Amino acid sequence: MYLTKEEERIYDGEHGWAYQVSMKILVRLGDLFGATKLIPIKSAHISGVSYKTLGDAPIDFLDTLASAGAKAQVPSTLNPSSFDTDHLAKNFPQEYRAQQLSIIDLYKKMDVRPVFTCTPYYIRKPQVDSHLAWAESSASVYANSVLGSWTNREGGPSALAAALIGKTPNYGVHQPENRRADVLVKFEVSPRNQMEFGALGVHVGKLVKDKIPVFEGLSNYTNDELKQLGAGLASSGMSTMFHYKEPYAEKKVETVSVEAKDIENTIESLSTTREAPDLIFVGCPHCSLSEVRNVAHALKGKKVREDAKLWVCTSRYVKGKAEKYIKIIEEAGGHVLCDTCAVVTWINKLGIDVMMTSSAKTAYYAPTLNKVNVSLASLVQCVNTACG
Ligand code: F3S
């Protein structure tokens, strides 16, 4: 991989250990995946924030980087944390809280913005054709496919290294020829709601693995539904993006057909139970303003059952813009949570054994990561179940 003189100096440690190790991570990745050089990025989004998913091991590494004075060179944001301070924090042991807060402090020291959301594009939408280094698979797939930006699916360490250097190696979907569709997906009937879009994503992700699908003839979709499609796709497969509107820029291509029963079977297989849920969770990935509004409309005039919780997860930014909807949700007995979600917090420590969700991504991960039973349902079913 070609390095400029300045990049070589960083690589040799002239700017200190933290930048040297970051440069080494990027060069190693670039060499591995056939990059020819580093390219500047407009922003980085960093996962690996929740203490529940991160554990203790990486804290020393973050501490050493922060103590060595490393600072993000481009606008950089953080994925959700394991709790919010307003609502959940008090339920967890002091030791967990202390470790989580120290992880957050270390990122803050490195000038990474503690926005704690997996939908950073609602706060600041990246420009079309801009190069990014975003971790959080649902966000990177959305950025490539819907927003027209260019980012590989970074892991936490590579996104942080890119933030500290302000550059990323130019492999993968940073190259136009790697953004063309490999697999044409034809379907019998279009998905009808967010749950079905997510389930379509999970089904196709399993089939295409790391290839790029093009969904031909998708009609009547919203960006919220495309977000669910990408989140599902990124859960069961390794695709970095998908296409859905012409011109598709196909490579040519194999074809797969999806029938209505494939979606039904996926929804069925993502549901490990049909027992009554303790928690109904909406907002994976974190809700947009229109999704918060839809929940509020569905809840109007209803009350959440005494024996169930309804969580609507979003960013503080979106919550700040949704005051009148939040009021409706809270008056109905629901909670609007920021900074976290049901997957990256310890829901089993909150006495939750059965969860209902409208998100195929959550249904895909929660049985393993949270050791709960899950049922996947549409938003309307979720609200009706919450209100009994
Ligand atoms: Fe976001 Fe949590 Fe889902 S981090 S993508 S809401 S699993």
Boltz pocket constraint, residues with backbone or C-beta under 6 A from the ligand:
constraints:
  - pocket:
      binder: B
      contacts: [[A, 79], [A, 80], [A, 118], [A, 138], [A, 231], [A, 283], [A, 284], [A, 285], [A, 286], [A, 313], [A, 340], [A, 341], [A, 342], [A, 343], [A, 344], [A, 361], [A, 362]]
      max_distance: 6.0
